[in-house]
Amino acid sequence: MFNIETLNAIANEGLKTFDLEKYVLDANASPDGILLRSYGLHDYDFPDSLKAIARAGAGVNNIPLETCSERGIVVFNTPGANANAVKELVLASLFMAARPIIEGSRWVEGLEGDDVETKVEAGKKAFAGTELYGKKLGIIGLGAIGALVANDAIALGMDVTGFDPYVSVDTAWKISKDVKRAITLEEVLATCDYITVHVPLRDNTREMFNKETLLLLKQNAVLLNFSRGELVNQDAICEALEANQLRMYITDFATKKLLQTKKVRVLPHLGASTEEAETNCALMAARELQYFLETGSIKNSVNYPSVDMPYNGHPRIGVCHRNIPNMVGSVTTIVASHTMNIMDLTNRSRGEYAYTLIDMERNDSNSLEAIKAELEGVKGILRVRIIEPLGVTV
């Protein structure tokens, strides 16, 4: 049996995918896996039993990845599961930036008297806006969300330019041929009327919108940030708005400073807040966790490489280790020393860490335990798992 601990409310559609003959849900002791959304794990006391964490969402800043990597804990997220929800909110925000819809609605709601129709006709000119058709939209980051925004903006008649030096081949195939490619970030900033950012928060993207980059913006541009609040320097944003370098800043991440600044529209972190997105994320996270626990294969990890080897029911070894020379050789030598025949093997690396899966011919369980114990003594190996048929694991 696998013990699964849920640290946030997870959509029931995801929880229903667990076979209760194999899994105990909401286990408080010795969890094999954790399901969560935004629960913070930076002060969490990780038990030795924990093998994997699945985040029902894309961002993983609530999880200490370095700690998990060092302990051989595989961390999953759900890229693309909430992409449509975020895309729709970005499109809605573009419309609201072009047309003062909210302001106009609030004004009408405050009208009194019997001559409301006359007042509306006389006052509506104060809420004239512009059209999105023909305007230039810059998209920074062409992942799952950015690609969807790009295609729909093209359908709206916008002139779309995308910047992403790391765009995947699979994503590139899905992007409309009418989306122009920018070679530099500066090209997007200097030419676009609207700019929406869809990049992860990393050391090289933190405060990527600062005093220097904001000075490159086209006059009266609108910046939309539905990725991470830390991508912008708040002081620089407020200064750019005050100097009319930036016409409006729209974000999903509230702070006291932004709420006190004019020409900032702050939403209450609504990006993935749809019933469909929560269901999609829960289903994807639950399936990733089950697939790893039962087969040892990794899909959509943020700290270990993707390794997917068909599971045919043979005893399998999964090894989390440092990405250092001769590690695979050390593993296979130990397996061979126990007269176990290797039927299949795959190894992948990601930065400082790597993962090896080995399928073996069936042998007695004592040999498996002996191999596991010997591997755990090898310098650079962080975790060893033995995966048996039907999800019985050591």
C-alpha positions in Angstrom: 0.0 0.0 0.0 1.1 3.6 -0.7 0.3 6.3 1.8 -0.8 9.6 0.2 -0.9 12.8 2.2 -3.0 15.7 0.8 -2.0 19.1 2.1 -4.7 21.2 0.3 -8.2 20.6 -0.9 -7.7 18.6 -4.1 -10.6 18.2 -6.6 -12.4 15.0 -6.0 -12.0 14.0 -9.7 -8.3 13.6 -9.0 -8.7 11.7 -5.7 -11.1 9.3 -7.4 -8.3 8.0 -9.6 -6.6 6.3 -6.7 -7.2 2.6 -6.4 -8.1 2.2 -2.7 -6.7 -1.3 -2.8 -3.3 0.2 -3.4 -3.5 3.6 -1.7 -4.4 5.1 1.6 -5.5 8.7 1.2 -5.0 11.5 3.8 -2.4 9.3 5.5 -0.7 11.3 8.3 2.1 9.0 9.0 5.0 7.9 6.7 3.6 9.2 3.4 5.0 7.9 0.2 3.6 10.8 -1.8 2.2 14.2 -1.2 -0.5 16.0 -3.2 -0.8 19.8 -2.7 -1.6 23.1 -4.3 -0.2 26.2 -2.5 0.8 24.6 0.9 4.2 25.8 1.9 6.8 23.1 2.4 9.9 25.2 3.2 9.6 24.5 6.9 8.2 20.9 6.4 10.0 18.0 8.1 10.3 15.6 5.2 10.0 11.9 6.4 12.3 9.3 5.0 9.3 7.5 3.5 8.5 10.4 1.1 9.3 9.6 -2.5 7.4 12.2 -4.5 5.4 15.4 -4.3 2.8 16.4 -6.9 1.8 20.0 -7.2 -1.6 20.6 -8.7 -0.5 23.7 -10.6 2.5 25.0 -12.5 4.5 27.1 -10.0 6.6 25.3 -7.4 8.0 28.2 -5.4 6.2 26.7 -2.3 8.4 23.6 -2.5 12.2 23.6 -1.5 13.5 21.9 -4.7 17.1 21.7 -3.6 16.2 19.9 -0.4 13.9 17.5 -2.3 16.6 16.8 -5.0 19.2 16.1 -2.4 16.9 13.6 -0.7 15.8 11.9 -3.9 12.3 13.2 -3.7 10.8 13.7 -7.2 8.7 16.8 -7.5 6.0 17.0 -10.2 3.9 19.9 -11.5 1.1 20.1 -14.0 2.2 22.2 -17.0 -0.6 23.1 -19.3 -3.4 21.8 -17.1 -4.5 25.4 -16.2 -3.3 27.0 -19.4 -6.7 27.7 -20.9 -8.0 29.3 -17.7 -5.0 31.7 -17.5 -5.3 32.4 -21.2 -8.9 33.4 -20.9 -8.1 35.7 -18.0 -5.3 37.3 -20.0 -7.6 37.9 -23.0 -10.3 39.4 -20.7 -7.7 41.7 -19.2 -6.6 42.8 -22.7 -10.2 43.8 -23.4 -10.5 45.6 -20.1 -7.2 47.5 -20.8 -8.5 48.6 -24.2 -12.0 49.5 -23.1 -12.8 51.0 -19.7 -15.5 48.4 -19.1 -15.2 48.2 -15.3 -15.1 51.9 -14.9 -18.1 52.5 -17.2 -20.1 49.8 -15.4 -19.4 51.3 -12.0 -20.4 54.8 -13.3 -23.7 53.5 -14.6 -24.4 51.7 -11.3 -24.1 55.0 -9.5 -26.6 56.9 -11.5 -29.8 58.0 -9.9 -33.0 59.7 -11.0 -35.6 59.1 -13.7 -33.4 60.4 -16.6 -30.8 57.6 -16.5 -31.0 57.1 -20.2 -30.2 60.7 -20.9 -27.3 60.8 -18.4 -25.9 57.6 -20.0 -25.9 59.1 -23.5 -24.4 62.3 -22.3 -21.7 60.7 -20.2 -20.6 57.7 -22.2 -18.0 59.6 -24.1 -15.9 59.6 -21.0 -15.5 55.8 -21.4 -14.5 55.6 -25.0 -11.7 53.1 -25.6 -9.7 51.6 -28.4 -9.9 48.3 -30.3 -7.5 45.4 -30.0 -7.7 44.7 -33.7 -4.4 45.8 -35.4 -2.7 46.5 -32.1 0.7 45.0 -31.4 0.9 42.3 -28.6 4.2 41.1 -27.3 4.3 37.7 -25.6 7.3 36.9 -23.4 7.4 33.2 -22.9 5.8 30.8 -25.4 5.1 27.9 -23.2 1.6 26.3 -22.8 -0.1 29.6 -21.8 1.9 31.9 -24.0 1.2 29.8 -27.1 -2.5 29.8 -26.5 -2.6 33.6 -25.9 -0.6 34.0 -29.2 -3.0 32.0 -31.3 -6.1 33.6 -29.9 -4.7 37.1 -30.2 -4.0 36.3 -33.9 -7.6 35.3 -34.3 -8.6 38.6 -32.8 -6.6 40.4 -35.5 -3.7 41.6 -33.3 -0.2 41.8 -34.6 1.6 39.3 -32.4 5.3 39.1 -31.6 6.7 36.3 -29.4 10.0 36.1 -27.5 11.3 32.8 -26.1 14.8 31.6 -26.7 13.9 28.3 -25.1 10.7 27.5 -26.9 10.2 23.7 -27.3 9.8 22.1 -30.7 6.4 20.7 -29.7 5.2 24.1 -28.7 6.6 25.7 -31.8 4.6 23.4 -34.0 1.4 24.6 -32.2 2.0 28.3 -32.6 0.4 30.1 -35.6 2.7 30.9 -38.5 1.5 34.5 -38.2 3.2 35.0 -34.9 6.4 36.9 -35.5 9.6 35.9 -33.7 11.6 38.4 -31.7 15.3 37.8 -31.4 15.7 40.0 -28.3 13.5 41.1 -25.4 14.3 44.7 -26.3 12.5 44.3 -29.6 9.3 43.3 -27.9 9.5 46.1 -25.3 10.2 48.8 -27.9 7.5 48.0 -30.4 4.4 46.5 -28.7 1.3 48.2 -27.4 0.5 45.4 -25.0 3.0 43.0 -23.4 2.1 39.9 -21.5 4.7 37.8 -19.6 4.5 34.0 -19.2 7.9 32.8 -17.8 8.8 30.9 -14.6 10.3 32.6 -11.6 14.1 31.9 -11.7 17.2 33.7 -10.7 17.5 35.1 -14.3 13.9 36.2 -14.5 13.4 37.7 -11.0 12.7 41.4 -11.4 13.3 41.1 -15.2 11.0 44.2 -15.4 13.1 46.8 -13.6 14.0 50.5 -14.0 16.3 49.7 -17.0 14.0 47.4 -18.9 10.9 49.6 -18.3 12.6 52.5 -19.9 12.7 50.5 -23.1 8.9 50.3 -23.3 7.0 51.9 -26.1 5.2 55.0 -24.7 1.8 54.2 -23.2 2.3 50.4 -23.3 0.3 48.1 -21.1 2.1 45.4 -19.1 0.2 42.2 -18.0 1.7 39.8 -15.5 -0.1 36.6 -14.7 3.0 34.5 -14.0 4.7 35.6 -10.8 4.6 38.9 -8.9 8.4 38.8 -8.4 9.0 39.1 -12.1 8.6 42.9 -11.7 10.3 45.5 -9.4 7.3 47.2 -7.8 9.1 50.5 -7.2 10.1 50.6 -10.9 6.6 49.8 -12.1 5.1 52.6 -9.9 7.7 55.1 -11.2 7.0 54.1 -14.8 3.2 54.6 -14.3 3.7 58.0 -12.6 6.0 59.1 -15.4 3.4 57.9 -18.0 6.0 55.6 -19.5 3.6 52.8 -18.8 -0.1 53.3 -19.3 -1.4 50.5 -17.1 -0.1 47.5 -15.2 -2.4 44.5 -14.8 -1.4 41.7 -12.4 -2.8 38.7 -10.6 -0.6 39.3 -7.5 -1.8 41.8 -4.9 0.5 43.8 -2.7 -0.3 46.8 -0.5 1.9 49.1 -2.7 0.2 48.1 -5.9 -3.2 48.6 -4.4 -2.2 52.2 -3.5 -0.9 53.0 -7.0 -3.0 54.6 -9.7 -3.3 52.9 -13.1 -2.7 49.4 -11.6 -5.4 46.8 -11.9 -4.9 44.0 -9.4 -6.9 40.7 -9.5 -7.2 38.3 -6.6 -4.9 35.5 -8.0 -7.7 34.2 -10.3 -5.5 32.8 -13.0 -6.3 29.1 -12.4 -9.5 29.7 -10.4 -11.9 27.8 -12.6 -13.7 24.6 -11.9 -12.2 23.1 -15.1 -8.6 24.1 -14.3 -8.8 22.8 -10.7 -10.1 19.5 -12.0 -7.5 19.2 -14.8 -4.6 20.0 -12.3 -5.9 17.4 -9.8 -6.3 14.7 -12.4 -2.8 15.4 -13.9 -1.1 15.6 -10.5 -2.7 12.4 -9.2 -1.8 10.4 -12.3 1.8 11.6 -12.3 2.1 10.5 -8.7 0.6 7.1 -9.3 2.6 6.5 -12.4 5.8 7.2 -10.6 5.0 5.2 -7.4 3.8 2.2 -9.4 6.3 2.1 -12.3 9.2 4.3 -11.3 8.8 6.3 -14.5 8.9 10.2 -14.3 6.8 12.6 -16.3 6.7 16.4 -15.7 9.2 16.5 -12.9 10.7 19.9 -12.1 13.8 18.6 -10.4 14.6 15.3 -12.0 14.7 14.3 -15.7 11.8 12.7 -17.6 12.4 9.0 -17.8 9.6 6.8 -19.2 10.4 3.1 -19.7 7.5 0.7 -20.4 6.8 -1.4 -17.4 6.4 -5.1 -18.1 6.1 -6.4 -14.6 9.7 -7.4 -14.1 11.5 -6.3 -10.9 12.7 -2.8 -11.4 15.3 -0.6 -9.7 14.9 3.2 -9.7 18.0 5.2 -8.6 18.1 9.0 -7.9 21.7 10.1 -8.0 24.1 12.9 -8.8 25.0 13.5 -12.4 28.7 12.4 -12.0 30.9 10.1 -14.2 30.7 6.3 -14.0 27.5 6.3 -11.8 25.6 4.0 -14.3 28.6 1.7 -14.4 28.7 1.5 -10.6 25.0 0.6 -10.5 25.2 -2.0 -13.2 28.3 -3.6 -11.7 26.6 -4.1 -8.4 23.5 -5.6 -10.0 25.7 -8.0 -12.0 27.6 -9.0 -8.9 24.4 -10.4 -7.5 23.9 -12.5 -10.7 20.9 -10.5 -11.8 20.4 -10.2 -15.6 19.6 -6.7 -16.8 16.8 -6.8 -19.4 16.4 -3.0 -20.0 18.1 0.2 -18.8 17.6 3.9 -19.3 19.4 6.9 -17.8 18.7 10.6 -18.1 20.2 13.6 -16.4 19.0 17.1 -15.6 21.6 19.6 -14.3 23.3 18.2 -11.2 20.9 15.2 -10.9 20.2 12.1 -12.8 17.8 9.1 -12.7 18.4 5.5 -13.7 15.8 2.8 -14.3 16.8 -0.9 -14.6 14.6 -3.9 -15.4 15.9 -7.3 -14.3 14.9 -10.9 -14.7 13.0 -12.2 -11.7 15.1 -13.4 -8.8 14.5 -13.9 -5.1 13.6 -10.9 -2.9 16.7 -11.3 -0.8 18.9 -10.5 -3.9 16.8 -7.3 -4.5 17.2 -6.2 -0.9 20.9 -6.9 -1.0 21.3 -4.9 -4.2 19.3 -2.0 -2.7 21.4 -2.0 0.5 24.7 -2.0 -1.5 23.6 0.7 -3.8 22.6 2.9 -0.9 26.2 2.8 0.2 27.6 4.2 -3.0 28.7 7.9 -2.9 26.5 10.1 -5.0 23.4 7.9 -4.9 20.5 9.7 -3.2 17.7 7.2 -3.2 17.1 3.6 -4.3 13.7 2.0 -4.9 12.8 -1.5 -5.8 9.5 -1.6 -7.8 7.7 -4.9 -7.9 4.6 -5.8 -9.9 1.2 -4.5 -8.8 2.9 -1.5 -7.2 4.4 -3.4 -4.3 7.5 -1.3 -3.6 10.3 -1.2 -1.1 
